[in-house]
Amino acid sequence: MLFSLALMILCGLVLSGIMQKLKMPGLIGMLLTGIVLGPYVLNLISPEILNVSADLREIALIVILTRAGLALDINDLKKVGRPAILMCFIPATFEIAATTIFAPMLFPITYLEAAIMGSVLGAVSPAIVVPNMLKLMENGYGKSMSIPQLIMAGASVDDIYVIVLFTSFMGMYGGGSFDIGNLFKIPVSIVVGLLTGIILGLVIIKVFRKIHIRDTVKILIILSISFLLVTLENAIKAFIPMSGLLAVMALGGTILKGYDVLAKRLSDRFSKIWVMAELMLFILVGATVDISYAAKAGVAAVALIFIALAIRILGVFVCLFKTKLNIKEKLICAISYLPKATVQAAIGVLPLAAGIAAGNTILTVAVLAILITAPLGAIGIKIKYKRFLVRHDNYENVGAWENTSEDKTLESA
C-alpha cells in the first residue's frame, strides 16, 4: 500500500508538472497517472486503496466543496438569481433528452436504456469545475458579474438532479413506473441541505468566537462535521432527502458571511490540503477508467457524446437568455459545464451490474465521456478564461444580474 501511494504521488506530480509545462491543466496528468497505474493497465495500485477508492474520492470532493463554500459570498449568489436556478437542471435535461433521442439511432438500445445512458452522462463534474472557478475568483476574473459563483452553484445542484433521474429510470427498467414524486425530492433535498449547513455554520461561528482554538483544529472540526453531513444524507434518505454536499458548501458560505476574517484564513489552509486531495481524487478517478471499453466504443459513441454536448451548450444559452452577459462570457459558462468525471465514474458501472441489456454500452460511453470531456472542459477553461472574462482586481457588486432598461450592456471581454 505504501509503495502504491508513493508511486501515485510521485508519478502524479511528475505528469501534472509535464502537462503544466505544455500549457495544459495538471489534472490531465493526474488522470493519466490513474489510468496507467490502475487495474486495467499496469495494476500497480494496491487492492487496499482501490477498495476505499470511492471513500477517498468523496473525501477529496468534500475538501474542495468546503473550500468553495468558504469563498462563496451569499450576496453574489443573490445577485445571480434566476440563471443560477436554471443552470441546476436545464443543461442536464437538454443533454439527457438528446441522448434519449439519438442513442437508439446509433446503438441497438431502447429509449429507456438511452434515458439511463443520458442520466449517467448528464452530470457535470464539480471536482473539475469548482477548483477552476475558485482560481478565477482568486484572480478576479468574472467576479463583477459573479460568473464563477453561478457556475459553482449550478454544478453542485446539477448532480443531485441527475442522480434522482438516474434512480427513477433504473426503477422503471426494473418493472416500475416513473415516480413523479422523486422529482419533488430535488427541491426538498436542496432546501434541507442548505438549512442544515446554515444552522451548523452559525453554531460553529458562535463556538469559534467564544473558544480560542488553533486554526488547524478548526479545520479538523469543520472537516469532521462535513463528513458527518455527507453520512447523514445516506442515513436519513429513507425519511427525508438532503444534499450533504450542498450542506457542506452552505456551512462554508455561512462562516464567510458571519466571520469573514476566519473564513479567509481557513480557505488558505484548505488550499494547501487540496494539493494532496486533488492528486488522490483525479488519480483514483483515472484508475476507474477501463480504456479497453473506450477502444471498443467506435465512432458512434464519440458522435453521440459530441451531439449531446452541443445540445447541452444550447441548454446553457437558454439559461443565460436575457442576462447582461456577452457572448464570450456565455461561452465560458458553456465550456465550464462540459467536464464529466466523478459521477460517471461512480454510477457508470451500475446499469451493467444491474443486468441491463445495454449496460456494457452505457459503461463504454461513460468511460469515453470522461476521457473526452474532462480534458476538453479543463483545457477550454484554461485557455479561454483570460480572453473571455473581464478581470477586476478591486471590484464592487454592481446591481442586478438581469438586464434592465437602464443598464443594457456589459463591458466587452
C-alpha positions in Angstrom: 0.0 0.0 0.0 2.8 2.4 0.9 4.6 1.6 -2.4 1.4 2.3 -4.3 0.8 5.6 -2.5 4.4 6.7 -3.2 4.1 5.7 -6.9 0.8 7.5 -7.2 2.0 10.7 -5.7 5.4 10.9 -7.5 4.0 9.9 -10.9 1.0 12.2 -10.4 3.2 15.2 -9.6 5.6 14.5 -12.5 2.9 14.1 -15.1 1.0 17.0 -13.7 4.1 19.1 -14.0 4.7 18.0 -17.5 1.2 18.9 -18.5 1.6 22.4 -17.0 4.8 22.9 -18.9 2.8 22.0 -22.0 0.3 24.7 -21.0 -2.3 22.1 -20.2 -4.2 21.5 -16.9 -2.3 19.4 -14.4 -5.3 17.3 -13.7 -4.9 15.6 -17.1 -1.6 14.3 -15.9 -3.2 13.0 -12.8 -6.0 11.2 -14.7 -3.3 9.7 -17.0 -1.4 8.5 -13.9 -4.5 6.8 -12.6 -5.2 5.1 -15.9 -1.7 3.8 -16.4 -1.1 2.7 -12.7 -4.7 1.4 -12.4 -6.0 -2.1 -12.6 -6.7 -2.0 -16.3 -3.1 -1.2 -17.4 -0.1 -1.8 -15.1 -2.2 -2.8 -12.0 0.3 -1.1 -9.6 -2.4 0.4 -7.2 -2.9 -1.9 -4.3 -6.3 -3.5 -3.7 -6.5 -1.9 -0.3 -6.5 1.6 -1.9 -8.9 0.5 -4.7 -11.3 -0.9 -2.1 -11.6 2.5 -0.4 -11.3 4.5 -3.6 -14.9 5.7 -3.6 -14.5 7.0 0.0 -11.2 8.7 -0.7 -12.7 10.4 -3.8 -15.6 11.6 -1.6 -13.2 13.0 1.0 -11.4 14.9 -1.7 -14.6 16.3 -3.1 -15.7 17.4 0.4 -12.4 19.2 0.8 -12.8 21.3 -2.4 -16.5 22.0 -1.7 -15.7 23.2 1.8 -13.1 25.5 0.4 -15.6 26.6 -2.2 -18.1 27.4 0.5 -15.6 29.5 2.4 -15.1 31.6 -0.8 -18.8 31.7 -1.9 -20.3 35.0 -0.9 -24.1 34.7 -0.4 -24.6 38.2 -1.7 -23.0 37.1 -5.1 -25.5 34.3 -5.3 -28.4 36.6 -4.6 -27.2 38.8 -7.4 -27.1 35.9 -9.9 -30.7 35.0 -9.2 -32.7 33.2 -12.0 -29.9 31.9 -14.2 -28.3 30.1 -11.2 -31.5 28.2 -10.6 -31.9 27.3 -14.3 -28.3 26.1 -14.6 -29.1 23.5 -12.0 -31.3 21.4 -14.3 -31.8 22.8 -17.8 -28.4 21.9 -19.4 -28.6 18.4 -17.9 -32.2 18.0 -19.1 -31.2 19.0 -22.6 -28.3 16.5 -22.6 -30.4 13.7 -21.3 -33.2 14.4 -23.8 -30.6 14.5 -26.7 -29.1 11.2 -25.6 -32.5 9.6 -25.3 -33.4 10.7 -28.8 -30.1 10.0 -30.6 -28.7 7.0 -28.8 -31.2 4.5 -30.3 -30.3 5.8 -33.8 -26.6 4.9 -33.2 -26.9 1.8 -31.0 -29.3 -1.2 -30.8 -30.8 0.0 -27.5 -34.3 1.0 -26.3 -35.4 4.5 -25.5 -35.5 3.7 -21.7 -31.9 2.4 -21.9 -31.0 5.5 -23.8 -32.6 7.6 -21.0 -30.5 5.7 -18.4 -27.4 6.4 -20.5 -28.3 10.1 -20.7 -28.7 10.3 -16.9 -25.3 8.7 -16.5 -23.8 11.3 -18.9 -25.8 14.3 -17.8 -23.9 15.3 -14.6 -21.1 17.9 -14.7 -18.1 17.2 -12.5 -17.8 19.6 -9.5 -14.4 18.1 -8.9 -13.1 19.7 -12.1 -15.4 22.8 -12.2 -15.1 24.0 -8.6 -11.3 24.3 -8.4 -11.2 26.1 -11.8 -13.9 28.6 -10.6 -12.0 29.2 -7.4 -8.9 30.1 -9.4 -11.0 32.5 -11.5 -12.4 34.1 -8.3 -8.9 34.4 -6.7 -7.6 36.1 -9.9 -10.6 38.4 -10.2 -12.0 37.1 -13.5 -15.7 37.4 -14.0 -16.3 38.4 -10.4 -18.2 41.6 -11.1 -21.0 39.5 -12.7 -20.5 36.6 -10.3 -19.8 34.2 -13.2 -17.7 31.7 -11.2 -20.3 31.7 -8.4 -23.0 31.0 -10.9 -21.2 28.0 -12.4 -20.2 26.6 -9.0 -23.7 26.8 -7.6 -25.2 25.2 -10.7 -22.6 22.4 -10.9 -23.2 21.5 -7.3 -27.0 21.0 -7.6 -26.8 19.6 -11.2 -25.5 16.3 -9.8 -28.5 15.9 -7.4 -31.0 16.4 -10.2 -29.2 13.9 -12.5 -28.8 11.2 -9.9 -32.5 11.4 -8.9 -33.4 10.9 -12.6 -30.9 8.0 -12.9 -32.5 6.3 -9.9 -36.0 6.8 -11.4 -35.1 5.5 -14.8 -33.4 2.4 -13.3 -36.5 1.8 -11.3 -38.6 1.9 -14.5 -36.3 -0.6 -16.1 -36.9 -3.0 -13.2 -40.6 -3.1 -13.9 -41.7 0.0 -12.1 -43.0 3.3 -13.4 -41.6 6.8 -13.4 -42.3 8.2 -9.9 -43.0 11.9 -10.3 -42.7 12.1 -6.6 -39.0 11.6 -6.9 -38.7 14.9 -8.7 -40.2 16.7 -5.7 -37.3 15.3 -3.7 -34.9 17.6 -5.5 -36.1 20.9 -4.1 -36.6 19.3 -0.7 -33.1 17.9 -0.8 -31.7 21.4 -1.7 -33.6 23.3 1.0 -32.9 20.7 3.7 -29.2 20.7 2.8 -29.0 24.5 2.7 -30.8 24.9 6.1 -28.7 22.2 7.8 -25.5 23.8 6.5 -26.5 27.3 7.5 -27.6 26.3 11.1 -24.4 24.4 11.7 -22.4 27.2 10.3 -24.0 29.7 12.7 -23.3 27.3 15.6 -19.6 26.9 14.5 -19.2 30.7 14.3 -20.5 31.1 17.9 -18.2 28.3 19.2 -15.2 29.7 17.4 -15.8 33.2 18.6 -16.1 32.1 22.3 -13.5 29.5 22.5 -9.9 30.0 21.4 -8.9 27.2 19.1 -6.0 26.9 16.7 -6.9 27.2 13.0 -5.6 23.6 12.4 -8.0 22.3 15.0 -10.8 24.4 13.4 -10.1 22.8 10.1 -10.3 19.3 11.6 -13.6 20.2 13.3 -15.1 21.6 10.0 -13.9 18.6 8.1 -15.4 16.2 10.6 -18.7 18.0 10.6 -18.6 17.9 6.8 -18.0 14.1 6.8 -21.0 13.8 9.2 -23.2 15.8 6.9 -22.5 13.5 3.9 -23.0 10.5 6.1 -26.3 11.9 7.4 -27.6 12.2 3.9 -27.4 8.4 3.5 -28.7 7.8 7.0 -32.0 9.8 6.6 -32.7 9.5 2.9 -35.5 7.0 3.5 -37.3 9.6 5.6 -36.2 13.0 4.2 -33.9 13.8 1.3 -30.9 16.0 1.9 -27.9 17.1 -0.1 -24.9 16.5 2.1 -22.5 18.2 -0.3 -24.7 21.2 -0.6 -24.9 21.4 3.2 -21.1 21.4 3.2 -21.0 24.4 0.8 -23.7 26.2 2.8 -21.7 25.7 6.0 -18.6 27.3 4.5 -20.7 30.1 3.0 -22.2 30.9 6.4 -18.8 31.1 8.0 -17.7 33.5 5.3 -20.9 35.6 5.8 -20.6 35.7 9.6 -16.9 35.5 10.3 -15.1 36.6 7.1 -11.7 37.0 8.6 -11.6 33.4 9.8 -13.1 32.2 6.5 -10.2 33.7 4.5 -7.6 32.2 6.9 -9.2 28.7 6.7 -9.6 29.0 2.9 -5.8 29.5 2.6 -5.2 26.4 4.7 -7.8 24.3 2.8 -6.0 25.3 -0.5 -2.9 23.5 0.9 -4.9 20.4 1.9 -6.3 20.4 -1.7 -2.8 19.8 -3.1 -2.9 16.2 -1.8 -6.7 15.8 -2.1 -6.6 16.8 -5.8 -3.9 14.2 -6.5 -5.9 11.4 -4.8 -9.2 12.4 -6.5 -8.1 12.5 -10.1 -5.6 9.6 -9.9 -8.4 7.4 -8.4 -10.9 8.7 -11.0 -8.4 7.7 -13.7 -8.0 4.3 -12.0 -11.7 3.6 -12.6 -11.3 4.1 -16.4 -11.1 0.9 -18.4 -9.6 2.1 -21.7 -10.4 -1.3 -23.3 -14.1 -0.1 -23.2 -13.1 3.2 -24.8 -11.2 1.3 -27.6 -14.4 -0.6 -28.4 -16.6 2.5 -28.5 -16.1 3.4 -32.1 -17.3 6.5 -34.0 -20.9 6.1 -32.9 -20.1 6.7 -29.2 -17.9 9.7 -30.0 -20.6 11.2 -32.2 -23.2 10.7 -29.5 -21.1 12.4 -26.9 -20.5 15.5 -29.1 -24.1 15.7 -30.2 -25.2 15.6 -26.5 -22.6 18.2 -25.6 -23.8 20.5 -28.4 -27.4 20.2 -27.1 -26.1 20.8 -23.5 -24.4 24.0 -24.6 -27.7 25.1 -26.1 -29.3 24.5 -22.7 -26.7 26.8 -21.1 -27.5 29.6 -23.5 -31.2 29.1 -22.7 -30.4 29.6 -19.0 -28.5 32.8 -19.8 -31.1 34.3 -22.1 -31.9 37.9 -21.3 -28.9 38.4 -19.0 -26.2 41.0 -19.3 -23.5 38.5 -20.2 -22.0 39.0 -23.6 -21.4 36.0 -26.0 -17.8 35.4 -24.7 -19.0 35.2 -21.1 -21.8 32.8 -22.1 -19.3 30.7 -23.9 -17.1 30.3 -20.9 -20.1 29.2 -18.9 -20.9 26.6 -21.6 -17.3 25.4 -21.6 -17.2 25.1 -17.8 -20.3 22.9 -18.0 -18.6 20.3 -20.2 -16.4 18.2 -17.9 -17.6 14.9 -16.6 -15.7 12.6 -14.3 -16.8 11.9 -10.7 -20.5 11.0 -11.2 -19.8 9.0 -14.3 -17.0 7.0 -12.5 -19.4 6.3 -9.6 -22.6 5.2 -11.5 -21.4 4.3 -15.0 -21.0 0.6 -14.0 -24.3 0.3 -12.1 -26.5 -0.4 -15.2 -24.2 -3.3 -16.1 -24.2 -4.6 -12.6 -28.0 -4.4 -12.5 -28.2 -6.7 -15.6 -29.5 -4.0 -18.0 -29.0 -5.3 -21.6 -27.3 -2.2 -22.7 -25.2 -1.9 -19.6 -21.9 -2.6 -21.4 -22.7 0.1 -24.0 -23.6 2.6 -21.2 -20.4 1.9 -19.4 -18.3 2.3 -22.6 -19.9 5.6 -23.4 -19.5 6.8 -19.8 -15.8 5.9 -19.9 -15.3 7.7 -23.2 -17.2 10.7 -21.9 -14.7 11.1 -19.1 -11.7 10.7 -21.4 -13.1 13.3 -23.8 -14.9 15.9 -21.7 -12.6 16.1 -18.6 -9.6 17.3 -20.7 -11.8 19.3 -23.1 -13.5 21.3 -20.3 -10.4 21.8 -18.3 -8.3 22.9 -21.3 -11.1 25.0 -22.6 -11.4 26.9 -19.3 -7.6 27.3 -19.0 -7.0 28.7 -22.5 -10.1 30.9 -22.8 -10.9 32.5 -19.4 -8.4 35.3 -19.9 -9.8 36.2 -23.3 -13.5 35.8 -22.5 -13.7 37.3 -19.0 -13.1 40.8 -17.6 -10.6 40.9 -14.8 -11.5 43.1 -11.8 -8.8 43.4 -9.1 -10.9 45.5 -6.8 -14.5 45.0 -7.9 -17.8 46.1 -6.4 -21.1 44.2 -6.7 -22.8 46.1 -9.5 -26.6 45.9 -9.4 -28.7 43.1 -10.6 -27.6 40.3 -12.9 -30.6 40.5 -15.2 -30.9 43.1 -18.0 -32.7 46.3 -17.1 -33.8 49.2 -19.2 -31.2 51.4 -17.5 -28.3 49.0 -17.9 -28.3 47.1 -21.2 -24.7 46.3 -21.8 -21.7 44.8 -20.1 -18.1 45.7 -20.8 -16.9 43.5 -23.6 -14.3 40.9 -22.7 
